[in-house]
């Protein structure tokens, strides 16, 4: 028994390590460039950094959407989730390297590098397919998804240490300059090589189901939309929630370099510290969600009702009791996930209010820039706390609505909805930012979207 227990622990540990390594790529590609991109765009020849930044983020997100929608079928065609993920890690290496060399190529190389990184970020969609392929227990699945979100938050913070370290780099390789603007992404490209090596040895290779009648993404999508009404509406609400979570995250990703660079003039290293603090606070959401879920669910026993009096043997009674207990715990876990989601939405509302307050204080010149910046970072941190909470609960809830035979094709929808949020947010936010009300009206839109998400999310408990 002891040897078996040790083996199970070792297997679980390797599984968690693989998920954490996948989070490295997703986090570094999303965040390591943020604190220096505005300066890097200017160094590469475009002084209108906020405009080009929105183009870079929108186009890379569009690529991520396309990749996320088809990555399930690609994995099925390849016959391996593992090798598909490793290929995406390779794209991340190439994308970061190209981005770092753009000063010697052209401004378009920034866009090209981010496009490749956007394609690589489809791994975020495939991760959920991988998790559901290697783990069937609902409670354990939620823990692994939360571990991924926690790892993603941790590596977002760690990526800023790379950015801070890179901000002290300033040297020549021949006539090519490595500076604070491109050193972080240079370092990231080689980190991706190490990640690929780690995944090669730790990642399982669950077989993608092969059937005589192969289910394509189109067929899986048709099956999804022809489900019963309650199941379909619940799925749509959860997908909207993932879109909103991504939209809120994009508020932070877009306005951090814009506000801290252009309005407050913070250096790269200070922006790195700011985002690192926000990421670390955001990790609390991922750490607390599974613990709160377990706390809310434990010590609750169902009332056992036997529908048939024919079940007279001890064996059949025990079987029915076990079945009803499992169903009860399943409903309790789902209900508590919805409650945690509502709490996360409340954090998002408060964080956005902080961001608007910081902008208004800056416009009125009431406080020194350092105070305004700290107030703004506090808002970012609270939003990250809510984002990580939602990012832990929504994917796990969505898997409840998807049939097992189409999970490989449909779980990437979670990543695709995330990419849609990342695509829409910079386009909308950039246009609102150019209006008279600027950042305040842009973030106010996020508050409205968050507010209208609360009632349908609450309805999931009733359904």
N, C-alpha and C positions, 0 to 999 in steps of 0.2 A: 504493500500500500504506500509505503514511504517513497519507494522508487517511482511508482506511478505518479504520485503527487508532485515529485520533483520534476518528472518529465513534462507534466502538464504545465507547471510553472515556467519551465524553460521554453516550451513551445509558445506560451502566451507572451513571454518576454520578447522573444524573437519577432512575434507578430506586432507587438507595440513598437519595437525598434523600426520595423519596416514602414509602419504608418508614420512614425516621426520623421524618417528620412524623406518620405514623400512630401511631408509638410515643409521641409527645408526648401525644396525647389519652388513650391507654390508661394511661400512667404518671401523668399529672397527676390524672386522675379516681380512680385507685387510691390515691394517696398524699398529695396536697397537703393534705387535710383532717385527716390523722391526728394531727398534733401539737397540734391545737387543738380537736378534736371533743369531748373530755370536758368542757373548760371551756365550749364553746359550748352543749352540752346543758344544763349547769347554768344558764347565762345565760338560756336560753330557757324555764326553768321546771321541769326535772326534776333533782333532786339525786342520783338513783340512776343515775349516768352509765353505769356498766358494764353495767347491765341494758338500758338503752335503746340503748346502742352495739351490743349483740349483736342487737337487733331490727333496727336500721338496716342492719347488715352482712348479716344473714341475708335480709331481704326484698329488698334490692337485688341480692343474689346470685341469689335465686330468679328475679327478673326477667331477669337476665343469662342464666340457663339457658334460659328460654323463648325469649328473643330469639336466643340462639346456635343453638338447634335449628331455628328457622324462617328464619334470616337467609339461608341458602343459597337456599331457595325464593323468598324475597322478591327477592333479587338476580336470580334467573332470571326472575321475573315482571316486574321493572323492565327487565331486559335489560342491566343495567350494574352491575358491581361498584363502579365509581367513584362514581356518583351515590348508590348505597346508603350508601357510606362517608361521603360528604359530608352526607347526612341525619343519620347517627348523630353526626357532629361537631356539627351544629346542636342535637341533643338534649342533648349535653354542655354547650353554652353555656347553654341554658335551665335545665338541672338545677343547674349551679353558681350561676347567678344567683338561682334560687329558694331554694337552700340558704342563700345569703348574706343573704337578706332575711327569714329565718324569725323573727328576733326581733320583727319588726313584724307578722308574720302569725300564726304559731302554732308549737308544737313539731312538729306534723305536717308543716310545710313542710320540716324537715330530712329527714324520711323521704321526702317527695315529691321533693325535689331529688336524693336519693341513688337513688331508683327510676329517675329519668330518666337519671342517670349510669350506673346499672347496665345499662339498655337500650343506652346509647351504647357501653358496654364490649363489646357484641357485635361491635364492630369488630375486637376481638382475635381472634374466630373467623373473621371474613371476611378478615382479613389473610393467613391461611395459604392461603385459596382464591385470593386475588389473587396471591400469590407463586408458587403452583404454576401459575397461568394464564399468567403472563408469563415464567416460566423453566422449562425442561424438563431442563436438565443437572443431574444429581443433586448433583455437587460444588458447583456454583454455587448451587443451591437451598439447600444446607446453609449456605453462606456468607451468603446473604441472610437466612435465618432467624436465624442467629447475629448478623447485623448488627441485626436487629430487636430481639433480646433485649439486645444490647449497648446499643442506643439506648434501649430501655425502662429499663434499669438506670441509664444516664446521666441520663435525664430524671426518673427517680425521685429521684435526688440533686439535680438542678436544681430540682425541685418544692419541695424543702426550703429552697432558697435563697429561693424565693418566700415560703414560710412564715416564714422568718427575717426577711425584709424586711417582710412583713405584720405581724409581731409588734411592730414599732415604730410602726404606724399607730394613731392614736387621735384622730379628729376627727368633727365633725358635718356632715351634709348635711341642712339643715333640722333636724328633730328626730330624724333617724335617725343612729345612731352606727355608724361604721366603726371596728372595733377589731382587735386581734390575732386574735380568734376568727373573724371573717368576711372580713377583708381578703384573705387568701390565695385564697379561692374566688372573690371578686370579680375579682381579677386574672386567675385562671384562666379565668373565663368569657370575658374579652376576648382572652386568648391563643388560645382556641378559634377565634375569628373569624380571627385571623392564620393559624392552621393550615389552616382551610378554604380560605383564599385561596391558600396555598402548594400545597395538594393539587390545587386546580383547575388549576394550571399545570404541575405536575410528575407527577401520577399518570396512568399509562396507562389506557386504557379498553378492556381486552381483551373481546372479544365473548363473552357467555355462550353456550355451544353450544345451538343450537336445532335440535331434531330433530322428525321427524313424530311419533314416540312420545316425548313429553316425559317425562323421568325425574323423578319427584317424590321428595321426601325419603323417603316411605314405601317406594317402590320401591327406592330406593338402599339403604335400611336392610335391606330384605329380601334384596337382592343381597349385602350385606355379611355377614349372618348365615347365608347358605346357602353361603358359601365353604368350601373344604376345611378340615379340622380344624386343620392346622398354621398356616394363614394366619389363621384365626379366633382361635386361642389367642394367637398373637403379637400380634394387634391388641388383644385384651382386656388383655394384660399391659401394652402401651404406654399404653392408655387409663387403666389403673389407675395407671401411673406419672405421667401428667399430673394425675390426681386427687390423688395424694400430693404432687406438687410444689406444687400449689395449696394443699393443706392446710397444708403447712409454711410457705408464704408467709403464709397466714392466721394462723398462730401468731404470727408477727412483727407482722402488722398489728393483731391483736387485743390482744396482751399489751404491745406497746410503749406505747400510751396508758394502758392500765390500770395497768401496773407503774410506769412512769416518772412518771405523774401522781398516782395515788392512793397508791402505796406510798412513792415517793421525793420526790414534790412538785416535780419538775422543771418549769421554765417552758417555754412554747411554743418559744422560740428555742433552748433547749438540747436539747429533743426533736427539733427540726428538724436540728440539727447531728448528733445521734446517728443519725437515720435516713439522713442524707446520707452519713455515714461508712460505714454498713452497705451502702448502695446502691453506693457507689463500689467497695468491696471486692467486692461481688457482680458488678460489671462485669468483673472479672478472669476470672470463669468464662466469660462470653460471649466475651471476647477470646481466651482461651487455647484454647477448644474447637476452633475451625476450624484454628488453627495446629498444635495437637497432632495433629489428625486428618490434616492434610497431612504432618506429620513422620512419623507412624506408617505412612502409606500409601506415601510416596515410596520409590523405589529397590527396589520389590518387583515382580518379574516372574513371571508364571505359567509353569507347565510346560505347553507346548502339546502336546495330544494330538489326533490326527486320527482320528476314528472311522471314516471311510470312506477306503479306498485309491483310490477312484475320483476323488478330488479331485487330479488330477494336474497341472493347469495352474497356472502361477504366480499367476494372478488368483484362482482359487478357494482356493488355499492361503493367500494373503494375506487374503482375506475371512474365512476360518475363523480365522486367527490373530488378526485384529482383533476378531472376535466373542468369542473366548475370553478375550482380554485385557480387554475391556470387562466381561465377566461376572466375571472375577477381581477387578478393581478395585472393582466394585460390591459384591461380597461383603466385600472388605477394608474398604471405607468403613463398611459396616453393622457389621462386627465391632468396629471401632475406636470407633464410636459407642456400642456397648454397653459397652465398657471404660470410656469416659469417663463414662457414666451410673453405673456402679458406683462410680467414684471420687467422683462428686457425692453419691451416697447416703452414702458414708463421711463426707464433710464435713458432711452434714446430721445424722448421728448425733453427731458431736463438738460441733457448734453447740448442739444441744438439751441435751447434757450440761452445757455452760457455763451455759445459761439456768437449769437446775435448780440448779446450784451457786450461782448468784447469788441465787436465791430462798432457798435454805437458809441462806446466809450472812446475808442480810437478816433472816430470822426469828430467828436466833441473836444478832443485833446484834454480830457479830464485827468488822465493819469500818465505817468511815464510809460514808454514803450515796453519796458521789461514787465511792468505790472499787467499791461494789456495782454502781452504775450502769454504770461502765466495763466491769466483768466481764460484765454482762448484754448490753451493746452488742456486746462481742466475740462472744458467742454468736449474736446476731442477724446479725452480719456473716458468720460462717462459714456459717450457714444460707442467707443470701442468695447466697453463693458456690456452694453446692450447688444451690440452686434455679435459678440462671441456667444452670448446666451442664445440668441436666435439661431445662429449658425450651428449650435449644438442640438437644438430641439427640432428644427424644421426638417432636416434630412431624415432623421430617425422616424418622425411622424409620417413623412411621405412614403417611406418604405412599407408602412403598414397598409397603404392603399394600393400597392402595386403587386400584381400576381407574380409568384416566384419565377415562372417560365419566361417572363419578359423583363425581369429586373436588370439584366445586363444591358438591354437596349434603353430602358426608360430611366434608370437611376441617373445617367448623365444629364437628364433634363434639369436636375438640381444645379449642376454646374453651368448648364446653358442659361438658366434663369439668372444665376449670379452674373454671368457675362452680359446678359441683356441689361441688368442694372448698371454694370460698369460702362456699357455703351451709351445708354440714355443719359446717365447722370452728367458726364462732362459736357455733352451737347447742350442740355437744358441749363445746367449751372453756368456755363460760360456765357450763354446769351442773357441770362438774368443778371449776371455779374456786370454786364456792360450797361445796364439800365441805371437810372438815377439812384435807386435804392441799393444797388450793388449786392454785396454779400448777404445783407439782411433779408432781402426778398427771396434770394435763392435758398437760403436755409429755412425760411418760413415755408417754402413749398415742401421741404422735407418734413416739417412739423405737421402740415396738413395731411400728407400721405401717411404718416405714422398714426395720426389720430383716426383716420378712416379705416385703418387696419384693425383697430382694437375690437369693434363690434363683431365682425365676421370671425375673428380669432376666438372670441368668447363663445360664439355659436358652436365651435367644434366640440366644446364640453357637452353641450346639449345634444348634439347629434350622436 
